[in-house]
Amino acid sequence: MKSLFYRLFALFFNISRTLFGIKSNRVVLLSPHNASFNDSLGEVRSELEKRGGYDIVYISHADFASVPKAMVFFTKKAYLLATAKYVFMNDNFMPLGYLKFRDEAVIVQLWHAEGAFKKFGLDIEQPADIRAREIAANSKLTYVTCSSTEVADIYASAFGVDKSKVLPIGSLRADVLLRSDNAEKLRTEFEEKYPQCKGKKIVLYAPTFRDDPELDKVFLSSFDYSLFEKELGDTHCLLVRLHPQIHGETRIEGAVDVTDFKSINDLTLISDVLITDYSSVCMDFVLLDKPCVFFVPDLDEYTSRRPFYSDYRSYVPGETAGNTAELVACIKTAAVSDKAEKFKFINLNMVDGKSAERLFDIILK
């Protein structure tokens, strides 16, 4: 069924490409899994607005919110994409492999994460049909950006492109964290909404989605909030940000649920400590010199299914905990890890607040 939809979109795209020429000022921001455009695509938009004169088109999963919107997606949005000079995306867009862009079109994969943590893209095992689609889609890319010179080879491998197409220009979405000067204001506004957190250290728990809802339920049940509250409740407030596919039926009772909070960047700015497991959100905390703790009771099982680019325990920029008691002990003494500086250099050595400027200086030539 997906293949049929991809081909239908490609039909309208390729007809439009044949009948209409490129619009030199048309830019498409393409977000297959996120309709907020408050990440790297939001930074692209800001840079375009600053430079002026661009016609910006938005394409996202929100285009399927209703039948009329879907009809617009398969027709008008296909036409707009076919006639765009520049296309920026933050994730895989599988119909890409069926599209025949004009030679002058510039297609940029910004990706939605920094650095190289767990393996991704063509570096992981995939069903043959999905792999073929991904290879076909990536063959249309003009550039792939990454956040560090040290991971450029990995991005070339993961996307199956020549290294000359990889631009280690930094991370547009991470630049926002370095430029932000409103962390105190955000914290005040947050405490007004959640007064139970006022005057306490804020701990953000952001676990990874494990691709299997049952595994997620079992994993989350291993977090003992009553122990966290008993040992840390007087001094710490726990925020929980779950993946939307976990969030439907699962809660950590007693914690502050921030899954629907508008911006993960804002949560990063107001939080004092991160608890995660296999998520690249740790990159943001390392960038801001904030401590990370890794809660991984299922480490062996997870890494057997989803390998990492480096040995997990020696690579992660923080202590690891296998149960809530160990986790609480780690939080009590949480500090920036000795491994953080090396981790930051490997993954973030080009993140300095000027990534968008560097990107546009390259592609507008």
Secondary structure as UniProt FT lines:
FT   HELIX           2..19
FT   STRAND          23..31
FT   HELIX           40..51
FT   STRAND          55..60
FT   HELIX           61..64
FT   HELIX           67..72
FT   HELIX           73..77
FT   HELIX           78..82
FT   STRAND          84..89
FT   HELIX           94..98
FT   TURN            103..104
FT   STRAND          106..109
FT   HELIX           121..123
FT   HELIX           128..138
FT   TURN            139..140
FT   STRAND          143..145
FT   HELIX           149..151
FT   HELIX           152..159
FT   HELIX           163..165
FT   STRAND          166..167
FT   HELIX           172..179
FT   HELIX           183..193
FT   HELIX           195..197
FT   TURN            198..199
FT   STRAND          201..205
FT   HELIX           213..221
FT   HELIX           225..232
FT   TURN            233..235
FT   STRAND          236..240
FT   HELIX           244..247
FT   TURN            248..249
FT   TURN            253..254
FT   STRAND          256..257
FT   TURN            259..260
FT   HELIX           264..270
FT   STRAND          273..276
FT   TURN            280..281
FT   HELIX           282..287
FT   TURN            288..289
FT   STRAND          292..295
FT   TURN            297..298
FT   HELIX           299..305
FT   HELIX           312..315
FT   STRAND          318..321
FT   HELIX           324..332
FT   TURN            338..339
FT   HELIX           340..348
FT   TURN            349..350
FT   HELIX           355..363
//
